[in-house]
Amino acid sequence: MTGMDEAQICLISSYIYRKFGIYMGSDKYERLELRLKNMMNRGYCTSTDELCERLSSGDSRCFDQLAGFITTCHTFFFREPEHFRILASDIKKRRRPAIRIWCTACSTGEEPYSIVMTLLQQGITDFHIIASDVNRDVLGNFNRGLYHENRFCRTEDAVRDLYFTREDDSFWRINSELRKYISIKNLNLMDSVHFARPFDYVFCRNVFIYFDRDSQAAALTNITENLRTDGLLFIGLAETLLSEPDNLKKTGCSVYRRTVNGEGIHI
């Protein structure tokens, strides 16, 4: 690694871990340096000295800006679609009213909108999604609802044409009718999060690959405390839980059911 003081990179990495739970070991310092240089080149801070000072003082705006550069936002509609089919099937099976779904790390909105489209296609309309992310910038893009055509690589043309309107040669805008099913929130899974009502389903996919055992455990505590008994948690297909809590039982490929003392209660 060249160009930046390694001790400062190590310090910044520790701040990132404590704030966001994202573990960036020495093997990722070069990648982190590139992202920090990008942050400085765009005028968010003048040097690593300034960045370290602002982070050490707990500057919330600086942490928000940093989140925009270190979090990965590559996604597309209908990614890992088998989970959406499981979700729709489980909702139909249980016939609960007012289904509540939490999409953590929702990025620019492709996952929650994929859920909305899947459920509407299945005739399911009594649901609401809380979509959250630590990165305010991606939430701003989510709220604008404008998507490049490369985000539709796994979307059938008929579905795209039904729920989107072409904006120009490269971009499509989501139909505003779908937005009523979603509330967008800026949340950090490393903070203590308490919702007024538990969720029936939680999606936390392709997040745990950035966490170590301790940050995974902290995030899972937040999730399970807000997931109703017998509710489902979906994680990424390429992910594993380094330590499975006693109140989660694996029921399928990257699908876990919330239990009580390891025993499922089916309602």
C-alpha positions, 0 to 999 in steps of 0.5 A, a space after each residue: 500500500 502506498 500514498 497513505 499512512 498505514 497507521 491511519 488506515 488501520 485507525 480508520 478501519 477500526 472506526 468503520 468496524 465500530 460504527 458499521 460492523 464492517 470488518 476490513 483487515 489489512 488485506 483490504 487496506 489497499 481497497 480502502 485507501 482507494 475509496 478514501 482517496 475518492 472521498 477526498 478527491 470529491 472534497 469531503 475532506 482534505 486529508 487523512 489527518 482531517 478524516 481521522 480527527 473528524 471520526 475521532 470526534 464522532 462527527 455524524 456527518 463525516 460518518 454518513 459521508 464515509 458510509 457512502 464510499 465504503 458500502 457496496 451498492 451493486 444490485 439488480 432487480 430479482 436477485 436470488 429470486 427463489 427467496 421471493 417465491 418462498 416469501 409469497 408461498 409462506 404468506 399464502 400459507 399463513 394467511 396473516 393480515 397486514 404483513 410486515 417485511 423489513 429489508 435491511 441494507 436495501 441500497 437503491 431499492 431493487 430488492 424491496 421493489 422486487 418483493 412488491 412486484 412479486 407479491 402483487 403478481 401473486 395477488 397479495 396486497 395487504 403488506 408493507 415494507 420497511 426498507 433501511 440502509 446506513 447509506 443516505 446517498 443510496 436512499 436518496 436514489 431509491 426515493 427518486 425511483 429512477 433505474 438504469 437499464 442494466 438493473 433489469 438483467 434478470 427482469 422479464 420485459 413484461 414485468 418491467 413494462 408493467 411496473 416501470 415507465 421509460 424515462 429515456 434511452 437508458 433509464 426507467 422510472 418505477 410507477 408511483 403506485 408501488 411506492 405506497 407499499 414501502 417506507 424508507 429509513 436510514 438505519 444502522 444494524 450496529 445500533 440498537 433498533 426497536 420497532 413498535 411491531 415485530 416483522 413477519 419477514 426480514 431480508 438481510 441478504 449479502 450483508 453478513 459477508 462484510 461482518 465478522 462473528 461479533 458484528 454478525 451477532 450484534 446484527 442478528 440480535 437486532 433482527 431477531 428482537 424485531 422478528 416475530 416468533 415463527 417469522 422468516 429471516 432470509 440471508 444471501 445464498 453465498 453467506 453463512 452465519 458464523 454463529 447461529 443464535 439459539 432462536 433461529 432454525 435453518 429451514 431452507 437454503 439461506 432461510 431461517 425461522 425465528 423460534 423460542 429456545 430452539 423450538 418452532 411455534 407455528 401459528 
